[in-house]
Each structure stands twice: as structure tokens, then as C-alpha cells.
Amino acid sequence: MFEDFTLSTRAVDDAGRIRLRFRHGGAGPAVLLLHGHPRTHATWHRVAPLLATAGYAVVCPDLRGYGQSSKPPTDSRHLPYSKRAMAGDCVALMRSLGHERFAVAGHDRGAYVATRLALDHPETVRSLSVLDAVPIGEALRRCDARFATAWWHWFFLGQTAEPAEHVINADPDAWYRAGPGTMGREAYEDLRAALHDPATVHAMCEDYRAGLGPDREHDDHDRRAGRRIGCPVQVLWATGDDMEFLYGDVLAVWRDWAGDLCGGPVASGHHMAEEAPEELARELLRFWRRTGTG
């Protein structure tokens, strides 16, 4: 897995309390790949080598709270698991590797971190690729019965009065229903180890609690202020997922957020980095080369 890549762990705060596990490899313009829930950086193991071979320096971290990265104590507002905090981790990691500017691609929850990165740190993000997501504020503002039925887990994982951790930790394998068939044995074993760690399960729930609180507040504040993403934005969605079912014209949702916008569907299930790695890599490379941002 990740041939010719290096596996490392590095502190991303001055106190050394937040450490991210990550893999990096290749040389050239820098690209940052951010996984979604409940994956680890290993979800990229088929895509990252294709991008490195094409002439890019590729960095794939476990986000704060996921995999083997740090899981700091939370607070009453869940701010330590906000996408703003996670985006700050990513900027610090990339700078520690000598990458002052870079392209970022994020899937699922990682797409929210990537979007926050582009909004909060426009001087660092050369381009943004969003996979299977609209901004959190948009998703909650447009929430209806279809969304609540299809994505009910947002509200289950976000509960604090009756925390989801007890249910999940009773049988993580039954809850997550992951397997090695599509993602590969090594990536599955990496994921399974994380899912059987109660601290990871708690941190992932905190991610969703932050999504319903400060993350939405940050998105709504940007929307009211008329803030938009200044770099080129690519939005891709899996044909086997429910983006079009929920939103119809997915790109139309993003037009209030980005001026330089492109994208389209990818023939895949939700975890496109595992299910359609070649097509996903082609789409990313085409975008970076066309915009000169990779």
C-alpha cells in the first residue's frame, strides 16, 4: 500500500499536543488529499500513487480525531473538532513539509475541511476539489424529509443527550459494515483498527456535533458576509450516491460560493477513491492541468 510513500507522524501545534499521521510521496506541485468519515488516509492508497507518478508531491493525513491522529479533549461547543480547527492542522502540516501553497481535494467530511481551508486560508489554497459534498451550511439550510431520511446519521451522531458512542462501540463492525473487498486488505485493516478504538469513535461523533454547531455557524457567517472561494473549484459526485437525488443540479448549489466552478459525475459508489481510482485521478489531473493549480 502506498508504494514509495513515507509514513510519518508530526506535531502541528506549538505545544505538540496535536499530531497528525500522514503519508507523503512524489515530487512537484503539492496536493493535499483529505479523507471522509469513517475512513483514514488509507482510502487514497490507489489514487495517491497515480498522482505522484504524474508529477505531484502528494500528502494524505489522517484528519484530527480519525485514524491514528490526535484526539484532543472537546468542549461544550465542540470547537476542537470544527472544520476550522482541522483546516488549521492541515495548513501547519503542509508548511512543515515546505508547501506554502497547494491544491486540496477532500471527500465527504474531508470536503468540508477542504472548503474551510479555501475560505480561511485563501493565500495557501491554489485550487479546491470537492467530492460528494455541498457546504455544511447549505446542506442544513436545505434539509428536508429526503435529507433527514437519507442522511439521518448526521443527527444521530450529533446527539449529546443520548450519545451514539454506546451504540457504535457495542459492535463497530456491524455498524460500519466495511470490508476488504473494495478497499483492499491493508486499507481495511487500518480502518478496522481505528473503528475499534472508542476514542476514535468519540472523536468522529464530535466531528458531526461540530458540524451541527460551529461549522454551520461559520458557513452561515460567510454566506451573510458574501464571502466566496477565490480559487478554481471542482465539484465531483458519485453516480451511486445521492447528491443528485438531494440537490438536482449539484453545481447550482455551489454557484453562490465559487465563481470559477466546474465538475460533474463520476461513475462510482460513495467511496470513489476506492471504487473508481483511475477515473478520479484523471479528473483531478485534468482540472489541475487546465487551471495550472496543481
Secondary structure, DSSP 8 states (H G I E B T S, - for coil): --TT-EEEEEE-STTS--EEEEEEE--SSEEEEE--SS--GGGGTTTHHHHHHTT-EEEEE--TTSTTS------TT-GGGSHHHHHHHHHHHHHHTT-SSEEEEEETHHHHHHHHHHHH-TTTEEEEEEES---HHHHHHT--HHHHHHTTHHHHHT-SSS-THHHHHH-HHHHH---HHHH-HHHHHHHHHHHT-HHHHHHHHHHHHHIIIIIHHHHHHHHHHT--B-S-EEEEEETTSSHHHHHSSHHHHHTTTBSSEEEEEESS-S-HHHHSHHHHHHHHHHHHHHHT--
